[in-house]
Amino acid sequence: MQRLQMHSSPRCGARTRSAIPCKSPAMPNGRCRLHGGKSPGAPKGNSNAFKHGRYSAESVAERRYFRELLAEIKEVIEVVG
């Protein structure tokens, strides 16, 4: 009986809870689609990562500045009022 190429491909290597090795075929990263995920993550320099700029360094610094300014104004109002 001839063995198919898919049967001789490298296996995942992850262990189940019963300590049996996973029998699924491995992807290029060495794990199967269940144990290693389909994607290694976003590519470097991904232009789609910044859609609105809400968490950019400038936006965070600006919000921090206004929060401190508002706290100072509240203190002045409490002293005067």
Backbone as CSV, one residue per row, in Angstrom:
resi,resn,N_x,N_y,N_z,CA_x,CA_y,CA_z,C_x,C_y,C_z
1,MET,0.839,-1.182,0.000,0.000,0.000,0.000,0.887,1.249,0.000
2,GLN,0.573,2.158,-0.900,1.380,3.362,-1.031,0.938,4.405,-0.014
3,ARG,1.904,5.049,0.607,1.616,6.063,1.614,1.539,7.435,0.943
4,LEU,0.488,8.188,1.216,0.309,9.506,0.619,1.252,10.517,1.267
5,GLN,1.577,11.558,0.513,2.497,12.581,1.016,1.939,13.281,2.255
6,MET,0.611,13.489,2.279,0.028,14.181,3.435,0.171,13.366,4.718
7,HIS,0.314,12.049,4.591,0.478,11.210,5.773,1.907,11.255,6.319
8,SER,2.854,11.646,5.490,4.237,11.700,5.948,4.696,13.126,6.262
9,SER,3.764,14.089,6.257,4.133,15.471,6.565,4.445,15.615,8.055
10,PRO,5.214,16.633,8.427,5.534,16.820,9.851,4.276,17.075,10.677
11,ARG,4.318,16.631,11.902,3.164,16.762,12.796,3.349,17.923,13.760
12,CYS,2.273,18.318,14.391,2.235,19.512,15.239,3.227,19.438,16.395
13,GLY,3.193,18.421,17.180,4.126,18.303,18.297,3.570,18.785,19.627
14,ALA,2.454,19.504,19.615,1.850,19.926,20.880,1.300,18.696,21.590
15,ARG,1.188,18.768,22.893,0.695,17.630,23.665,-0.720,17.908,24.156
16,THR,-1.534,16.871,24.133,-2.885,16.987,24.657,-2.843,16.872,26.179
17,ARG,-3.993,17.018,26.800,-4.020,16.904,28.263,-3.689,15.500,28.736
18,SER,-3.885,14.520,27.870,-3.534,13.144,28.226,-2.117,12.793,27.790
19,ALA,-1.313,13.785,27.464,0.105,13.666,27.111,0.348,12.943,25.796
20,ILE,-0.673,12.846,24.939,-0.518,12.256,23.611,-0.179,13.381,22.633
21,PRO,0.802,13.180,21.756,1.132,14.244,20.794,-0.023,14.504,19.830
22,CYS,-0.193,15.748,19.451,-1.224,16.128,18.482,-0.894,15.487,17.135
23,LYS,-1.889,14.959,16.468,-1.677,14.235,15.209,-1.973,15.081,13.975
24,SER,-2.309,16.354,14.161,-2.612,17.217,13.020,-1.335,17.624,12.294
25,PRO,-1.414,17.841,10.982,-0.223,18.276,10.247,0.200,19.683,10.655
26,ALA,1.498,19.907,10.673,2.032,21.198,11.110,2.044,22.204,9.958
27,MET,1.914,23.475,10.315,2.059,24.571,9.354,3.535,24.955,9.335
28,PRO,3.931,25.939,8.526,5.346,26.331,8.490,5.910,26.776,9.854
29,ASN,5.045,27.269,10.757,5.537,27.692,12.070,5.743,26.524,13.029
30,GLY,5.443,25.296,12.596,5.705,24.116,13.413,4.528,23.622,14.213
31,ARG,3.428,24.338,14.230,2.235,23.926,14.966,1.056,23.790,14.018
32,CYS,0.036,23.089,14.458,-1.150,22.930,13.622,-2.015,24.176,13.723
33,ARG,-3.074,24.224,12.948,-3.930,25.403,12.952,-4.647,25.585,14.277
34,LEU,-4.779,24.510,15.051,-5.421,24.611,16.355,-4.472,25.132,17.430
35,HIS,-3.231,24.654,17.415,-2.289,25.000,18.478,-1.384,26.166,18.148
36,GLY,-1.298,26.546,16.880,-0.383,27.611,16.517,-1.050,28.807,15.900
37,GLY,-2.321,28.709,15.628,-3.035,29.800,15.008,-2.761,29.881,13.517
38,LYS,-3.628,30.547,12.792,-3.488,30.650,11.348,-2.498,31.717,10.947
39,SER,-2.328,32.719,11.800,-1.504,33.853,11.412,-0.506,34.180,12.513
40,PRO,0.711,34.555,12.172,1.668,34.961,13.191,1.444,36.386,13.663
41,GLY,0.452,37.070,13.136,0.148,38.435,13.545,0.196,39.375,12.360
42,ALA,-0.002,40.631,12.633,0.007,41.629,11.567,1.422,41.817,11.041
43,PRO,1.564,42.104,9.757,2.904,42.338,9.215,3.510,43.620,9.765
44,LYS,4.817,43.674,9.791,5.507,44.866,10.285,5.196,46.041,9.371
45,GLY,4.983,47.209,9.946,4.677,48.388,9.157,3.262,48.365,8.608
46,ASN,2.342,47.743,9.337,0.965,47.634,8.883,0.306,49.009,8.917
47,SER,-0.120,49.506,7.765,-0.733,50.834,7.703,-2.171,50.812,8.195
48,ASN,-2.772,49.631,8.333,-4.152,49.548,8.806,-4.244,49.522,10.333
49,ALA,-3.118,49.496,11.002,-3.130,49.419,12.460,-3.622,50.721,13.088
50,PHE,-3.412,51.842,12.417,-3.816,53.139,12.954,-4.989,53.662,12.138
51,LYS,-6.184,53.423,12.618,-7.357,53.858,11.867,-7.842,55.217,12.340
52,HIS,-7.751,55.512,13.629,-8.306,56.759,14.125,-7.308,57.580,14.927
53,GLY,-6.211,57.028,15.374,-5.202,57.784,16.109,-5.553,58.050,17.555
54,ARG,-6.542,57.373,18.094,-6.977,57.626,19.464,-5.898,57.298,20.490
55,TYR,-5.077,56.315,20.202,-4.062,55.886,21.159,-2.653,56.275,20.736
56,SER,-2.529,57.223,19.815,-1.200,57.696,19.435,-0.597,58.460,20.610
57,ALA,0.698,58.611,20.620,1.388,59.281,21.730,0.895,60.719,21.891
58,GLU,0.654,61.391,20.774,0.197,62.779,20.840,-1.193,62.876,21.467
59,SER,-2.092,61.978,21.079,-3.452,62.014,21.616,-3.471,61.704,23.104
60,VAL,-2.685,60.734,23.507,-2.627,60.371,24.928,-2.057,61.529,25.741
61,ALA,-1.002,62.165,25.238,-0.406,63.303,25.946,-1.386,64.469,26.031
62,GLU,-2.135,64.707,24.974,-3.110,65.803,24.979,-4.215,65.545,25.996
63,ARG,-4.730,64.313,26.039,-5.770,63.990,27.027,-5.243,64.107,28.443
64,ARG,-4.016,63.682,28.653,-3.409,63.786,29.986,-3.291,65.248,30.404
65,TYR,-2.872,66.109,29.464,-2.730,67.544,29.743,-4.075,68.151,30.138
66,PHE,-5.119,67.858,29.355,-6.435,68.419,29.653,-7.012,67.872,30.952
67,ARG,-6.723,66.621,31.273,-7.197,66.048,32.535,-6.547,66.760,33.718
68,GLU,-5.235,67.031,33.630,-4.548,67.759,34.698,-5.055,69.191,34.800
69,LEU,-5.290,69.826,33.663,-5.810,71.193,33.644,-7.187,71.252,34.287
70,LEU,-8.030,70.301,33.979,-9.367,70.249,34.560,-9.294,70.034,36.070
71,ALA,-8.364,69.195,36.537,-8.209,68.975,37.976,-7.786,70.264,38.678
72,GLU,-6.886,71.028,38.049,-6.463,72.316,38.632,-7.626,73.299,38.687
73,ILE,-8.440,73.335,37.648,-9.594,74.240,37.622,-10.574,73.865,38.731
74,LYS,-10.798,72.583,38.936,-11.700,72.133,39.998,-11.182,72.544,41.365
75,GLU,-9.861,72.468,41.569,-9.287,72.890,42.846,-9.513,74.394,43.077
76,VAL,-9.324,75.191,42.044,-9.527,76.646,42.152,-10.976,76.947,42.460
77,ILE,-11.899,76.254,41.818,-13.328,76.476,42.054,-13.672,76.100,43.489
78,GLU,-13.097,75.029,44.035,-13.392,74.634,45.413,-12.860,75.665,46.405
79,VAL,-11.695,76.238,46.123,-11.105,77.233,47.029,-11.928,78.511,46.995
80,VAL,-12.314,78.939,45.814,-13.067,80.189,45.673,-14.497,80.004,46.157
81,GLY,-15.112,78.897,45.807,-16.526,78.675,46.105,-16.731,78.204,47.463
